[in-house]
Amino acid sequence: MKKLFFLPAFFLFSLAGLAQTDSTIEVKLGQYVKDDRFDKYQLTLALFLTKSDTIYSMDFEGSRPSKPIQILRPDGYKLYAYGNIFFSGTANAYNPGYVSVLVGNPYHKNPTIYIDENQNFDFTDDTSYTLPYFDEPALEIELHNGKLQDGKIKVVLSRNKLFGQKYEFKKYMDEYYEMAYKGRQFVGIEFTYREQRYITRAGLVKLGRESFKIALLDANANGIYTDAGIDKILFVNANDTIFDATNPLNFVTFEKGDKKTYFEKNGQLYVVLQADAAGKFIKIKPSSDKVDFNKIAVGKKVPKVKFTLAKGEKFKLNKWRRKEVYIYFGNKTSKNFKSDTLLLRQIAALDSNNLKVICVLFVNKSYELRIFKSDADPNYPLAYGNKELSTKLGINTLPQSLYLGKRRRVKQYGLNPNEFLRMKLSQ
């Protein structure tokens, strides 16, 4: 027997999704932002001492022969070192995809670095910068695309901090560079620099009461943000501070050829009308086109997936094959997350003999799910979200939902908890 829970009409209708509109939205992407790799990756700008006026091309750890390169270097330094920064926006015959740098007095507190952005290996016509000491602010340098001057990325260099590292670790790193780049004299890991890069430009989408952040990511680091099949459009919640370029729930890649690029956010489909090659703006528009984003067709069965619950136990979806199942996918910064999870409690209590609810929560740390379970005390299973699960179930955005009939057959995607509850109460 069904147990009906009636909510005030104003509460139900106030949670309705974004209304469809024909408005074109132009978003200014006025600032660099961090993607998920900015603080995670430990990339080192390795430096090697020059031999008179000669440096050597990259051999990629012996995978191809290195070549000597004659350079012109500025006067005034006792020692010189060289290295390479990954940037595919300019070209040269020796180091495709890299820009060479020259460092004067690499063992000083504040060495001087020259960036050979014009790729002529004449460092006397390049701009110089002062490299920071351990406790000083990082050096930020913009690299410009050779064919599009406004197309650029920002590289951040800070002194590698190895305080507290054991002697064995430092020795290992020194031996690694000496071994991997034979015939060169490595300056020592303590005199190198951490390399971080801003390759993402972002802005805020505002449409009525709807808002989220959107960004362009220059995946191949060439200063062009619209390379088809390579560069990405990222979209995260308004409260998120990091753009995750590895999670398919948060990005789409620019389509090739004449195909339109679409993405889905907060239950609304958008089509990309125009994106600036230099990453300065993007124009999007809400769309009513039929785009499935690899969703499983209505009437088809979803795979026999397993969920990992808050305490680590496994739960097979097939266990509920004789019941209807409503699966909600979200994270704590998702639109309407608090009200959605409140409504999930109502849905789970409607008809527990025939209708089951699962909440799949995407978290950064596993303990966040356990904390939420302890605080919310949900009357439905709470499971960890991951890329494998979302891919198998055809989930491409957060928040999202999947309504299954008996025997795991798809009934409908995209019914938010408010819409689902209203539908059930009207039956």
C-alpha positions in Angstrom: 0.0 0.0 0.0 1.3 3.4 -0.9 2.1 5.9 1.8 1.4 9.4 0.4 3.3 12.5 1.7 1.8 15.8 0.4 4.1 18.8 0.2 2.8 22.3 -0.1 2.4 23.3 -3.7 4.6 26.4 -3.4 7.5 24.1 -2.2 7.1 21.7 -5.1 6.8 24.3 -7.8 9.6 26.5 -6.4 12.0 23.7 -7.1 11.2 23.4 -10.7 14.1 23.4 -13.2 15.3 26.2 -15.4 12.7 27.4 -17.9 13.5 26.9 -21.6 14.6 30.1 -23.4 15.9 31.1 -26.8 18.3 33.6 -25.3 21.9 33.6 -26.6 24.3 33.8 -23.6 27.7 35.4 -24.1 30.1 34.7 -21.3 33.3 36.7 -20.9 36.2 34.4 -19.9 38.2 37.1 -18.3 40.5 35.2 -15.9 42.8 32.2 -15.7 41.7 29.6 -13.2 43.2 26.4 -11.8 42.2 23.0 -13.3 42.5 19.9 -11.2 46.1 19.3 -12.2 47.5 22.7 -11.2 48.3 21.8 -7.6 48.3 18.0 -8.1 51.1 17.6 -10.6 54.7 17.9 -9.6 56.4 19.0 -12.9 60.0 20.1 -12.7 61.8 22.6 -15.0 65.0 20.6 -15.2 68.2 22.7 -15.8 71.5 21.6 -17.2 74.7 23.7 -17.5 75.7 24.9 -20.9 78.9 23.9 -22.6 80.2 27.3 -23.7 77.7 28.5 -26.3 76.1 25.1 -26.9 72.9 23.5 -25.5 71.3 20.2 -26.5 67.9 19.4 -27.8 65.6 17.2 -25.8 66.1 13.5 -26.3 63.1 12.5 -24.2 65.2 10.3 -21.9 67.2 8.7 -24.8 64.2 7.9 -27.0 65.8 9.9 -29.8 69.3 11.4 -30.5 70.0 14.8 -29.0 71.4 17.5 -31.2 73.8 20.3 -30.3 72.3 23.8 -30.7 74.5 26.9 -31.0 73.0 29.8 -29.0 73.7 33.5 -28.5 73.7 34.3 -24.8 73.7 37.6 -22.9 76.9 38.6 -21.1 77.4 39.2 -17.4 76.9 35.8 -15.9 79.5 33.4 -14.5 77.5 30.2 -15.3 74.6 29.5 -17.6 72.0 26.7 -17.5 69.2 25.7 -19.9 66.0 23.9 -19.9 62.7 23.5 -21.8 59.1 24.5 -21.0 56.2 22.5 -22.7 54.4 24.9 -25.1 53.2 23.9 -28.5 52.2 27.4 -29.7 55.5 28.1 -31.4 57.7 25.9 -33.5 61.4 25.1 -34.0 63.3 22.4 -35.7 65.0 21.0 -32.6 62.4 20.8 -29.8 58.9 20.5 -31.2 56.3 21.5 -28.6 58.8 23.1 -26.3 60.3 26.6 -25.6 63.9 26.8 -24.5 65.0 28.9 -21.6 68.4 30.1 -20.5 69.2 30.8 -16.8 72.1 33.1 -15.8 73.8 32.2 -12.5 71.6 29.2 -11.7 73.2 28.8 -8.2 72.5 32.3 -7.0 69.6 33.2 -4.7 67.7 35.0 -7.6 68.9 33.7 -11.0 67.8 35.4 -14.2 65.8 33.5 -16.8 65.4 34.3 -20.5 62.5 32.8 -22.5 63.2 32.1 -26.1 59.7 32.6 -27.2 60.6 33.6 -30.8 62.5 30.2 -31.0 65.6 31.6 -32.7 68.0 30.5 -29.9 69.3 34.0 -29.6 68.7 34.8 -25.9 70.1 38.4 -26.3 66.8 39.5 -27.9 64.5 37.9 -25.3 62.9 39.4 -22.2 64.6 38.5 -18.9 62.9 37.7 -15.5 64.1 37.3 -12.0 63.5 33.8 -10.6 62.2 33.6 -7.0 63.9 32.2 -3.9 62.1 29.6 -1.7 59.9 32.0 0.3 59.3 34.5 -2.5 56.2 34.8 -4.8 56.3 32.6 -7.9 57.3 34.0 -11.2 54.4 34.2 -13.7 55.1 34.3 -17.5 52.7 34.4 -20.4 53.6 32.4 -23.6 52.0 33.6 -26.8 50.9 31.5 -29.8 53.1 32.3 -32.8 50.2 32.8 -35.1 47.6 34.3 -32.7 49.2 36.9 -30.4 46.1 37.0 -28.1 46.3 33.2 -27.7 48.3 32.5 -24.6 48.8 30.5 -21.5 50.4 31.4 -18.2 53.4 29.5 -16.7 54.1 29.7 -13.0 57.7 29.0 -11.7 58.5 28.6 -8.1 61.7 27.2 -6.4 61.4 23.5 -5.7 60.9 23.2 -2.0 62.7 20.1 -0.6 62.8 21.0 3.1 62.7 17.9 5.2 63.4 15.6 2.3 65.9 12.9 3.0 69.4 13.0 1.6 68.7 9.8 -0.3 65.7 11.3 -2.1 67.8 14.3 -3.3 70.6 11.9 -4.4 68.1 9.8 -6.3 66.7 12.7 -8.2 70.1 14.0 -9.1 71.2 10.5 -10.3 67.9 10.2 -12.3 68.6 13.3 -14.4 72.2 12.5 -14.9 71.2 9.0 -16.1 68.2 10.0 -18.2 70.0 12.9 -19.9 73.5 11.5 -20.6 76.3 13.8 -21.5 74.7 16.8 -19.6 75.5 18.3 -16.2 72.3 18.6 -14.1 72.4 21.6 -11.8 70.9 19.6 -8.9 67.3 19.2 -7.8 67.6 22.0 -5.2 68.3 24.5 -7.9 65.4 23.7 -10.2 61.8 25.1 -10.3 58.4 23.7 -10.0 56.4 24.3 -13.2 52.6 24.9 -13.0 50.4 26.2 -15.8 47.2 28.1 -16.2 45.6 26.7 -19.4 42.0 27.4 -18.4 40.0 30.6 -18.8 36.6 30.9 -17.0 33.5 33.0 -16.5 30.1 32.8 -14.9 26.9 31.9 -16.6 23.8 33.7 -15.3 20.4 33.0 -16.8 17.5 34.0 -14.5 18.0 32.2 -11.2 20.4 29.8 -12.9 24.2 30.2 -12.5 27.2 28.0 -13.0 30.9 28.5 -14.0 32.1 27.7 -17.5 35.6 27.6 -18.9 37.7 26.7 -21.9 40.7 24.4 -21.4 43.7 24.5 -23.7 44.4 20.8 -23.5 47.5 20.8 -25.8 48.9 24.0 -24.3 49.3 26.0 -27.6 47.5 29.1 -26.6 44.5 28.1 -28.8 41.4 27.1 -26.8 39.1 25.7 -29.5 41.1 22.9 -31.2 38.5 20.3 -32.3 38.8 16.9 -30.7 41.4 18.2 -28.2 40.3 21.3 -26.2 37.5 21.1 -23.7 34.6 23.1 -22.4 34.4 22.7 -18.6 31.3 23.5 -16.5 31.1 23.3 -12.7 28.8 24.5 -10.0 29.0 28.2 -9.0 30.5 27.3 -5.6 33.2 25.1 -7.0 36.8 26.4 -6.9 38.5 23.8 -9.1 37.7 22.8 -12.7 38.0 19.1 -13.0 39.2 18.4 -16.6 39.4 14.6 -16.0 35.8 13.9 -15.0 33.5 13.5 -18.0 30.7 14.8 -15.8 32.3 18.2 -15.9 33.4 18.6 -19.5 32.8 18.0 -23.2 35.4 18.1 -26.0 34.9 20.4 -29.0 33.4 18.4 -31.8 35.2 18.0 -35.2 34.0 19.2 -38.5 30.5 20.7 -38.8 29.1 18.8 -35.8 27.6 21.0 -33.1 29.1 20.9 -29.6 26.5 20.4 -26.8 26.7 20.0 -23.1 24.2 19.5 -20.3 24.2 21.3 -17.0 21.6 21.2 -14.2 19.1 19.4 -16.4 19.4 21.9 -19.3 20.9 21.2 -22.6 23.1 23.9 -24.2 24.6 24.2 -27.7 27.8 26.1 -28.3 27.3 28.8 -30.8 30.8 30.3 -30.8 34.0 30.1 -28.8 36.9 32.5 -29.1 40.1 30.9 -30.2 42.1 32.9 -27.7 39.7 31.8 -24.9 38.3 35.3 -24.2 34.6 34.4 -24.5 32.1 31.7 -25.3 28.5 32.0 -26.7 26.0 29.3 -25.7 22.3 28.9 -26.1 19.7 26.6 -24.3 18.6 23.9 -26.8 15.7 21.6 -27.2 17.6 19.3 -29.7 17.6 15.6 -29.1 21.0 14.7 -27.9 21.4 11.4 -26.0 25.0 11.8 -24.6 25.4 8.0 -24.7 22.3 7.5 -22.5 20.8 4.1 -22.5 17.7 4.0 -24.6 14.3 3.8 -23.0 13.2 0.2 -22.5 16.8 -1.1 -22.6 18.4 -2.7 -19.6 21.2 -1.0 -17.8 24.4 -3.1 -17.0 24.6 -5.2 -13.8 26.5 -2.6 -11.9 27.7 -2.7 -8.3 27.5 0.2 -5.9 30.0 0.8 -3.1 28.1 2.1 0.0 29.4 4.5 2.7 30.9 1.8 4.9 32.6 0.0 2.0 30.0 -2.7 1.5 29.0 -3.7 -2.1 25.4 -3.6 -3.4 24.3 -5.1 -6.6 21.6 -3.2 -8.6 20.2 -6.6 -9.7 19.1 -7.3 -6.2 16.1 -4.9 -6.9 15.3 -6.3 -10.4 11.7 -6.9 -9.4 11.2 -3.2 -8.2 11.3 0.2 -9.7 14.5 2.2 -8.8 15.1 5.9 -8.7 18.8 6.8 -8.8 19.9 10.3 -8.0 23.5 11.5 -8.9 24.9 14.6 -7.3 27.5 16.3 -5.2 27.3 18.7 -2.3 27.7 21.7 -4.5 25.1 20.6 -7.0 22.1 22.9 -7.7 19.3 22.3 -5.1 21.3 19.6 -3.4 19.8 20.1 0.1 16.3 20.3 -1.2 16.9 17.3 -3.5 18.1 15.1 -0.7 15.2 16.1 1.5 12.8 15.1 -1.3 14.7 11.8 -1.7 13.6 10.9 1.9 10.0 11.5 0.8 10.4 9.4 -2.3 12.0 6.5 -0.5 9.1 6.4 2.0 6.4 6.5 -0.7 6.1 2.8 -1.5 9.1 1.0 -0.1 7.8 -2.4 -1.3 7.8 -1.5 -5.0 10.0 1.6 -5.3 13.6 2.0 -4.1 15.9 5.0 -4.0 19.7 5.2 -4.3 21.7 8.4 -3.9 25.1 8.3 -5.7 27.3 11.1 -4.3 30.5 12.3 -5.9 33.0 13.3 -3.3 36.7 14.3 -3.2 37.5 12.2 -0.1 35.8 9.0 1.0 35.2 10.3 4.5 32.9 13.0 3.1 30.4 10.4 2.2 30.5 8.9 5.7 30.1 12.3 7.3 27.1 13.0 5.1 25.5 9.7 6.0 26.1 10.3 9.7 24.6 13.9 9.5 21.7 13.2 7.1 20.8 9.6 8.3 19.2 8.9 5.0 16.5 6.2 4.6 18.0 5.1 1.3 21.4 3.6 0.3 24.2 6.1 -0.1 26.8 5.2 -2.7 30.2 6.5 -3.9 30.1 8.1 -7.4 32.9 7.4 -9.8 33.7 7.6 -13.6 33.2 3.9 -14.3 29.7 3.9 -12.7 28.6 7.1 -14.5 29.9 5.9 -17.8 28.1 2.5 -17.6 24.8 4.2 -16.6 25.0 7.0 -19.2 25.3 9.8 -16.7 27.0 12.9 -18.2 26.2 15.7 -15.8 25.4 16.5 -12.1 22.8 16.6 -10.8 21.2 13.9 -12.8 18.7 11.0 -12.2 17.8 7.7 -13.7 14.4 6.1 -13.3 14.3 2.3 -13.9 11.4 0.0 -14.2 11.5 -3.6 -13.2 14.4 -5.7 -14.5 16.7 -2.7 -14.7 14.9 -1.3 -17.8 15.3 2.5 -18.4 12.1 4.5 -18.0 13.5 8.1 -18.0 16.5 10.2 -17.4 16.5 13.7 -16.0 13.5 13.7 -13.6 14.7 15.7 -10.7 13.4 14.6 -7.2 10.7 17.4 -7.3 9.4 16.3 -10.7 9.6 12.6 -9.8 7.7 13.1 -6.5 5.0 15.2 -8.3 4.6 12.5 -10.9 4.2 9.7 -8.3 1.8 11.7 -6.2 -0.4 12.3 -9.3 -0.6 8.6 -10.2 
